[in-house]
Amino acid sequence: MNLETEIAGIRMKNPTMLASGILGQTGRSLSRIAKEGGAGALVTKSIGLEARTGHGNPGILELDNGLLNAMGLPNPGIDNFEEEVQIAKQSSVPIIGSVFASSPEDFANLAGRMASHGADAIELNLSCPHAEGYGVEMGSDPVIVESIVKTVVEAIQIPVFAKLSPMVPDIAQIAQAVEKGGGHGIVAINTMRGMSIEPEMGMPVLSNKIGGLSGPAIKPVGVRAVYEIAQKVEIPIIGVGGINTGRDAIEYMMAGASAVQIGSGVHYRGIDIFKKVSQEIQDFMQNNNYSQLDEMIGIAGANQ
Ligand SMILES: Cc1cc2nc3c(=O)[nH]c(=O)nc-3n(C[C@H](O)[C@H](O)[C@H](O)COP(=O)(O)O)c2cc1C
């Protein structure tokens, strides 16, 4: 069965992508995810203008039903990232460069550099709940979101996807701002703000105290977000949040996603989770008489 997918001109052999921040900081680890893991596309770690070391340890914690992380966006800075993109590109899988900044101009500058490094598309990280000063207010204000997307789209020639935070009252309104700004796709969702306390110590576990929750716990939030966005925009949606299995991916597709990203799932099922999920999608399609992915996309909305 054919799982080939195209989103805004980006062709993928299957609809699974590596989500930003998981093994996405070096060209070598990205290539491994492509070759051994079977991902259809790769999103890099979010890269900023300057190198950052991130927060202290512990920065990540395993909970019953998810992961809580407060890495603080450690990254080598855009100037040191060209070689990594070049190495990753040798895997012949589309590379989506994720960037974060604190103004539309900085976003456009970073996106332009990422494009000249060789990225096939840009993902704007508009929401980072655990790095103070970066993105939090911008990603929740539709006026600012539209301005960021418009500035970036006008500055570069490759597709621009905007990744949204679920920590807003009306995510579909933010998605509409992305569409109005000329964005080519929406990625939903980023992590949700969470906290864990060690009772014996009476102290927060993470050094940053508050972190981003990912994994199975946030899947219903992500599916709801994609569903709400799909009712309001025409541009493609890439679903992310708690996808571990083919059935999880299909839930997102039936809510309206054309493709999916997997982050924490790499921790749960190993780097070949992309192959496993693709196989499980195929098995589901065979058992339920679907011959193309398109037949499933958005049907939960259409079936109302
Ligand atoms: C350790 C870790 C680091 C992350 N770093 C980034 C990042 O740099 N940029 C970004 O946009 N999202 C980042 N995320 C969020 C993921 O890309 C994804 O949106 C979120 O984890 C939900 O998907 P999942 O449940 O499949 O992990 C990170 C997530 C984790 C667990």
The ligand as a MOL file (V3000), in Angstrom:
LIG
                    3D

  0  0  0     0  0            999 V3000
M  V30 BEGIN CTAB
M  V30 COUNTS 31 33 0 0 0
M  V30 BEGIN ATOM
M  V30 1 C 13.0950 16.5010 25.0570 0
M  V30 2 C 12.1930 17.3190 24.1870 0
M  V30 3 C 12.7030 18.4290 23.5090 0
M  V30 4 C 11.8760 19.1940 22.6700 0
M  V30 5 N 12.4160 20.2550 21.9950 0
M  V30 6 C 11.6370 20.9570 21.1160 0
M  V30 7 C 12.1940 22.0060 20.3280 0
M  V30 8 O 13.3940 22.2940 20.3580 0
M  V30 9 N 11.3520 22.6680 19.4910 0
M  V30 10 C 10.0080 22.3760 19.3640 0
M  V30 11 O 9.3090 23.0050 18.5740 0
M  V30 12 N 9.4750 21.3610 20.0940 0
M  V30 13 C 10.2590 20.6650 20.9600 0
M  V30 14 N 9.7010 19.6170 21.6730 0
M  V30 15 C 8.2610 19.3070 21.5070 0
M  V30 16 C 8.0480 18.1690 20.5050 0
M  V30 17 O 8.5220 18.5040 19.2140 0
M  V30 18 C 6.5560 17.8070 20.4110 0
M  V30 19 O 5.8040 18.9180 19.9370 0
M  V30 20 C 5.9640 17.3830 21.7520 0
M  V30 21 O 6.9130 16.6430 22.4930 0
M  V30 22 C 4.7010 16.5370 21.5790 0
M  V30 23 O 4.9730 15.3810 20.8070 0
M  V30 24 P 5.3300 13.9370 21.4600 0
M  V30 25 O 4.2630 13.6330 22.4660 0
M  V30 26 O 5.3590 13.0000 20.2880 0
M  V30 27 O 6.6720 14.0920 22.1100 0
M  V30 28 C 10.5080 18.8420 22.5190 0
M  V30 29 C 10.0000 17.7210 23.1920 0
M  V30 30 C 10.8120 16.9580 24.0170 0
M  V30 31 C 10.2340 15.7460 24.7210 0
M  V30 END ATOM
M  V30 BEGIN BOND
M  V30 1 1 1 2
M  V30 2 1 2 3
M  V30 3 2 2 30
M  V30 4 2 3 4
M  V30 5 1 4 5
M  V30 6 1 4 28
M  V30 7 2 5 6
M  V30 8 1 6 7
M  V30 9 1 6 13
M  V30 10 2 7 8
M  V30 11 1 7 9
M  V30 12 1 9 10
M  V30 13 2 10 11
M  V30 14 1 10 12
M  V30 15 2 12 13
M  V30 16 1 13 14
M  V30 17 1 14 15
M  V30 18 1 14 28
M  V30 19 1 15 16
M  V30 20 1 16 17
M  V30 21 1 16 18
M  V30 22 1 18 19
M  V30 23 1 18 20
M  V30 24 1 20 21
M  V30 25 1 20 22
M  V30 26 1 22 23
M  V30 27 1 23 24
M  V30 28 2 24 25
M  V30 29 1 24 26
M  V30 30 1 24 27
M  V30 31 2 28 29
M  V30 32 1 29 30
M  V30 33 1 30 31
M  V30 END BOND
M  V30 END CTAB
M  END
